[in-house]
Amino acid sequence: MTIEEAQQHVDNWIKTIGVRYFSELTNMAILSEEVGELARIMARTYGDQSFKQTDAEKNLADEMADVLWVLICLANQTGVDLTEALQKNFEKKNNRDADRHRNNEKLK
């Protein structure tokens, strides 16, 4: 699935099953919540924290998909074409960081 297709699928789901989009501010709060849930799984899987029983059923891929879902909702609501935005972001990073990381002694 392309990013464009994902945006279309989410929009279709919202309009047929989800009734309507939550407000942009509500979705921003939900995005923050979802990122927090992802952070919890990352901290327990790759960091020093141990899992709680309530975290045992959490799935890293599902948490990442939740973050992506809400980000797509926000993009749809605000008229952002994520394919175009990502392409422009690559161009920005390629120009700005062409030698930056290669010349970073901390990365060698």
C-alpha positions in Angstrom: 0.0 0.0 0.0 1.3 3.4 -0.9 1.1 6.4 1.4 -1.5 7.9 -0.8 -3.6 4.7 -0.7 -3.2 4.7 3.1 -4.6 8.2 3.3 -7.5 7.2 1.1 -8.2 4.1 3.1 -8.2 5.9 6.4 -10.5 8.6 5.0 -12.9 6.0 3.6 -12.9 4.2 7.0 -13.5 7.4 8.9 -16.4 8.4 6.7 -18.1 5.0 6.6 -17.3 3.4 10.0 -15.8 6.1 12.2 -18.7 8.5 11.4 -16.4 11.6 11.3 -13.0 12.7 12.2 -12.3 13.8 15.7 -11.2 17.5 15.9 -7.6 18.2 15.0 -6.8 19.1 18.6 -8.3 15.9 19.8 -6.4 13.9 17.2 -3.2 15.7 18.3 -3.8 14.6 21.9 -4.6 11.0 20.7 -1.3 11.0 18.7 0.6 12.0 21.8 -1.1 9.2 23.7 -0.3 6.7 21.0 3.4 7.8 20.9 3.5 7.3 24.6 2.2 3.8 24.3 4.8 3.1 21.7 7.5 4.6 23.9 6.4 2.3 26.8 6.8 -0.8 24.6 10.2 0.4 23.3 11.4 1.2 26.9 10.4 -2.2 28.1 11.7 -4.2 25.1 14.9 -2.3 24.4 15.5 -0.3 27.5 16.0 -1.0 31.1 12.4 -1.2 32.3 10.7 -4.5 32.9 7.2 -5.4 31.5 4.2 -5.0 33.7 1.4 -7.6 33.4 -0.7 -5.0 31.7 1.9 -4.5 29.0 2.4 -8.2 28.2 -0.2 -8.2 25.4 1.1 -5.0 23.7 2.4 -5.4 20.2 5.2 -3.1 18.9 3.9 -3.2 15.3 0.4 -2.5 16.3 1.5 0.5 18.4 3.5 1.8 15.4 0.4 1.4 13.2 -1.7 3.3 15.8 0.7 6.2 15.6 0.7 6.1 11.8 -3.2 5.9 11.7 -3.6 9.1 13.8 -0.9 10.9 11.8 -2.7 10.0 8.6 -5.9 11.3 10.2 -4.2 14.6 11.0 -2.8 14.8 7.5 -6.2 14.2 5.9 -7.8 16.8 8.1 -5.2 19.5 7.4 -4.9 18.8 3.7 -1.3 17.5 3.8 -0.3 15.1 1.1 2.1 12.8 3.0 3.7 11.4 -0.1 4.6 14.9 -1.3 5.6 16.0 2.2 7.9 12.9 2.6 9.5 13.5 -0.8 10.2 17.2 0.1 11.6 16.0 3.5 14.0 13.7 1.8 15.2 16.5 -0.4 15.7 18.8 2.6 17.7 16.1 4.4 19.8 15.2 1.4 20.8 18.9 0.9 21.2 19.7 4.6 22.9 16.5 5.7 24.8 15.5 2.6 28.1 15.3 4.6 27.0 16.0 8.1 26.7 12.4 9.3 29.6 11.1 7.3 31.8 13.7 9.0 30.5 13.1 12.5 33.2 11.6 14.6 30.6 10.2 17.0 29.3 8.0 14.3 32.6 6.4 13.3 
